């Protein structure tokens, strides 16, 4: 193996590690905030949040399901978190004018996630329809901005600042 191959493999692992780290941290912070906020607001078992997530696929059956539905909800939650992380990772080079300020980029990304999830993903899923509540919407936006958008932005921007000599096409090639 020549030096270029070793460097490419190393950077490829670094890209995958970056996505894994950002997705894991953002997903963990998000679910902790969601479960805590639900419990504080309702006093009910936070597993209901995980079952609600599972209901996106399984419908009302998930809401009355047991531990298996809660675990599936947790799995789906992390799949969603990693999907948002991968999207940001690949689009980061194209948004470099905004991404120069990783705080603004992260906050805007959290707002973008909220908008897409509430206006597109949830309505197209099997989750029960919940009436709009402005206070809960603001809380949801804040959670996504600070627990998801910011960590993803900080971790991904660090990867790109360390690997700035690579073009976006090379970055994309590294993760495939």
Order of alpha helices (4+ residues) and beta strands (2+ residues): alpha-alpha-alpha-alpha-alpha-alpha-alpha-alpha-alpha
